[in-house]
Amino acid sequence: MDLLATRQKLVAGNIANADTPGYKTKDFDFQFEFMSLVKGGTPNVNEVSGLAAKNDGNNVSMDREARLLAENAIRFNLAANLMKTQLTMVREAIQEKTA
């Protein structure tokens, strides 16, 4: 969930800077960083290449950022539900042991 929070901050920052001249979109490869985080690493944030830049040099695509927000929300909801299930199982195991 920490990785999802980091990505949420990146996307929000990209959206906030959509009109900042020369601003370059920042992001990370979620799948790669997830596996890296499992091994104890930290997210490696980079500028996104291949995006069309406006006349002022800014390359933030609001369509891309909206899509990433939606993807992130889905992943966060899934992670929250999985965590809730795990906590429920632990709680039930504790209650059964004390009963």
Phi and psi restraints in degrees (value plus and minus 20) as a CYANA .aco file:
   2 ASP   PHI     -83.1   -43.1
   2 ASP   PSI     -59.5   -19.5
   3 LEU   PHI     -84.9   -44.9
   3 LEU   PSI     -59.8   -19.8
   4 LEU   PHI     -85.0   -45.0
   4 LEU   PSI     -58.9   -18.9
   5 ALA   PHI     -84.9   -44.9
   5 ALA   PSI     -59.5   -19.5
   6 THR   PHI     -82.9   -42.9
   6 THR   PSI     -64.3   -24.3
   7 ARG   PHI     -85.7   -45.7
   7 ARG   PSI     -57.2   -17.2
   8 GLN   PHI     -80.2   -40.2
   8 GLN   PSI     -62.5   -22.5
   9 LYS   PHI     -84.8   -44.8
   9 LYS   PSI     -60.2   -20.2
  10 LEU   PHI     -82.7   -42.7
  10 LEU   PSI     -67.6   -27.6
  11 VAL   PHI     -84.1   -44.1
  11 VAL   PSI     -62.5   -22.5
  12 ALA   PHI     -82.0   -42.0
  12 ALA   PSI     -59.5   -19.5
  13 GLY   PHI     -84.8   -44.8
  13 GLY   PSI     -60.0   -20.0
  14 ASN   PHI     -82.1   -42.1
  14 ASN   PSI     -64.2   -24.2
  15 ILE   PHI     -85.2   -45.2
  15 ILE   PSI     -62.6   -22.6
  16 ALA   PHI     -82.8   -42.8
  16 ALA   PSI     -48.1    -8.1
  17 ASN   PHI    -122.2   -82.2
  17 ASN   PSI      -2.5    37.5
  18 ALA   PHI     -79.4   -39.4
  18 ALA   PSI     -46.0    -6.0
  19 ASP   PHI    -128.6   -88.6
  19 ASP   PSI     -10.0    30.0
  20 THR   PHI    -104.6   -64.6
  20 THR   PSI      97.6   137.6
  21 PRO   PHI     -78.1   -38.1
  21 PRO   PSI     113.1   153.1
  22 GLY   PHI      60.8   100.8
  22 GLY   PSI     -22.9    17.1
  23 TYR   PHI     -89.4   -49.4
  23 TYR   PSI     117.1   157.1
  24 LYS   PHI    -131.4   -91.4
  24 LYS   PSI     113.4   153.4
  25 THR   PHI     -79.0   -39.0
  25 THR   PSI     116.3   156.3
  26 LYS   PHI    -135.9   -95.9
  26 LYS   PSI     124.0   164.0
  27 ASP   PHI    -187.9  -147.9
  27 ASP   PSI    -198.7  -158.7
  28 PHE   PHI    -165.2  -125.2
  28 PHE   PSI     140.2   180.2
  29 ASP   PHI     -96.4   -56.4
  29 ASP   PSI      86.5   126.5
  30 PHE   PHI     -78.2   -38.2
  30 PHE   PSI     -68.0   -28.0
  31 GLN   PHI     -81.8   -41.8
  31 GLN   PSI     -66.4   -26.4
  32 PHE   PHI     -83.3   -43.3
  32 PHE   PSI     -65.9   -25.9
  33 GLU   PHI     -88.1   -48.1
  33 GLU   PSI     -52.1   -12.1
  34 PHE   PHI     -82.2   -42.2
  34 PHE   PSI     -67.3   -27.3
  35 MET   PHI     -85.4   -45.4
  35 MET   PSI     -57.8   -17.8
  36 SER   PHI     -85.0   -45.0
  36 SER   PSI     -60.9   -20.9
  37 LEU   PHI     -85.6   -45.6
  37 LEU   PSI     -56.7   -16.7
  38 VAL   PHI     -79.7   -39.7
  38 VAL   PSI     -53.9   -13.9
  39 LYS   PHI    -107.1   -67.1
  39 LYS   PSI     -19.2    20.8
  40 GLY   PHI      82.0   122.0
  40 GLY   PSI      -8.9    31.1
  41 GLY   PHI    -105.0   -65.0
  41 GLY   PSI    -196.6  -156.6
  42 THR   PHI    -143.6  -103.6
  42 THR   PSI     133.5   173.5
  43 PRO   PHI     -80.5   -40.5
  43 PRO   PSI     117.6   157.6
  44 ASN   PHI    -122.6   -82.6
  44 ASN   PSI      81.3   121.3
  45 VAL   PHI    -106.2   -66.2
  45 VAL   PSI     111.1   151.1
  46 ASN   PHI    -152.8  -112.8
  46 ASN   PSI     142.6   182.6
  47 GLU   PHI     -92.9   -52.9
  47 GLU   PSI     121.3   161.3
  48 VAL   PHI    -103.9   -63.9
  48 VAL   PSI     108.6   148.6
  49 SER   PHI    -118.4   -78.4
  49 SER   PSI     142.0   182.0
  50 GLY   PHI      66.2   106.2
  50 GLY   PSI     -16.2    23.8
  51 LEU   PHI    -111.9   -71.9
  51 LEU   PSI     123.5   163.5
  52 ALA   PHI     -89.8   -49.8
  52 ALA   PSI     110.3   150.3
  53 ALA   PHI    -114.6   -74.6
  53 ALA   PSI     125.5   165.5
  54 LYS   PHI     -98.9   -58.9
  54 LYS   PSI     157.8   197.8
  55 ASN   PHI     -79.1   -39.1
  55 ASN   PSI     -49.5    -9.5
  56 ASP   PHI    -106.4   -66.4
  56 ASP   PSI     -16.6    23.4
  57 GLY   PHI      71.3   111.3
  57 GLY   PSI     -27.4    12.6
  58 ASN   PHI     -95.9   -55.9
  58 ASN   PSI     115.3   155.3
  59 ASN   PHI    -140.3  -100.3
  59 ASN   PSI       1.2    41.2
  60 VAL   PHI     -91.9   -51.9
  60 VAL   PSI     105.9   145.9
  61 SER   PHI    -124.6   -84.6
  61 SER   PSI      93.2   133.2
  62 MET   PHI     -83.6   -43.6
  62 MET   PSI     -52.8   -12.8
  63 ASP   PHI     -82.9   -42.9
  63 ASP   PSI     -64.8   -24.8
  64 ARG   PHI     -83.1   -43.1
  64 ARG   PSI     -65.4   -25.4
  65 GLU   PHI     -85.9   -45.9
  65 GLU   PSI     -58.6   -18.6
  66 ALA   PHI     -83.6   -43.6
  66 ALA   PSI     -60.4   -20.4
  67 ARG   PHI     -83.2   -43.2
  67 ARG   PSI     -62.8   -22.8
  68 LEU   PHI     -85.1   -45.1
  68 LEU   PSI     -57.5   -17.5
  69 LEU   PHI     -81.3   -41.3
  69 LEU   PSI     -63.5   -23.5
  70 ALA   PHI     -85.1   -45.1
  70 ALA   PSI     -65.1   -25.1
  71 GLU   PHI     -79.9   -39.9
  71 GLU   PSI     -63.6   -23.6
  72 ASN   PHI     -83.7   -43.7
  72 ASN   PSI     -60.3   -20.3
  73 ALA   PHI     -82.7   -42.7
  73 ALA   PSI     -61.9   -21.9
  74 ILE   PHI     -83.6   -43.6
  74 ILE   PSI     -66.2   -26.2
  75 ARG   PHI     -83.5   -43.5
  75 ARG   PSI     -60.3   -20.3
  76 PHE   PHI     -84.2   -44.2
  76 PHE   PSI     -64.5   -24.5
  77 ASN   PHI     -81.9   -41.9
  77 ASN   PSI     -61.3   -21.3
  78 LEU   PHI     -82.2   -42.2
  78 LEU   PSI     -67.1   -27.1
  79 ALA   PHI     -82.8   -42.8
  79 ALA   PSI     -61.2   -21.2
  80 ALA   PHI     -83.9   -43.9
  80 ALA   PSI     -61.6   -21.6
  81 ASN   PHI     -86.1   -46.1
  81 ASN   PSI     -60.5   -20.5
  82 LEU   PHI     -83.3   -43.3
  82 LEU   PSI     -61.6   -21.6
  83 MET   PHI     -85.5   -45.5
  83 MET   PSI     -60.5   -20.5
  84 LYS   PHI     -81.6   -41.6
  84 LYS   PSI     -62.6   -22.6
  85 THR   PHI     -82.0   -42.0
  85 THR   PSI     -64.6   -24.6
  86 GLN   PHI     -81.5   -41.5
  86 GLN   PSI     -64.2   -24.2
  87 LEU   PHI     -85.4   -45.4
  87 LEU   PSI     -57.6   -17.6
  88 THR   PHI     -83.1   -43.1
  88 THR   PSI     -63.3   -23.3
  89 MET   PHI     -83.8   -43.8
  89 MET   PSI     -61.2   -21.2
  90 VAL   PHI     -84.9   -44.9
  90 VAL   PSI     -64.7   -24.7
  91 ARG   PHI     -80.4   -40.4
  91 ARG   PSI     -64.0   -24.0
  92 GLU   PHI     -84.6   -44.6
  92 GLU   PSI     -58.5   -18.5
  93 ALA   PHI     -85.0   -45.0
  93 ALA   PSI     -60.9   -20.9
  94 ILE   PHI     -85.6   -45.6
  94 ILE   PSI     -65.8   -25.8
  95 GLN   PHI     -84.6   -44.6
  95 GLN   PSI     -58.1   -18.1
  96 GLU   PHI     -88.1   -48.1
  96 GLU   PSI     -56.7   -16.7
  97 LYS   PHI     -87.8   -47.8
  97 LYS   PSI     -57.5   -17.5
  98 THR   PHI    -104.2   -64.2
  98 THR   PSI     -32.8     7.2
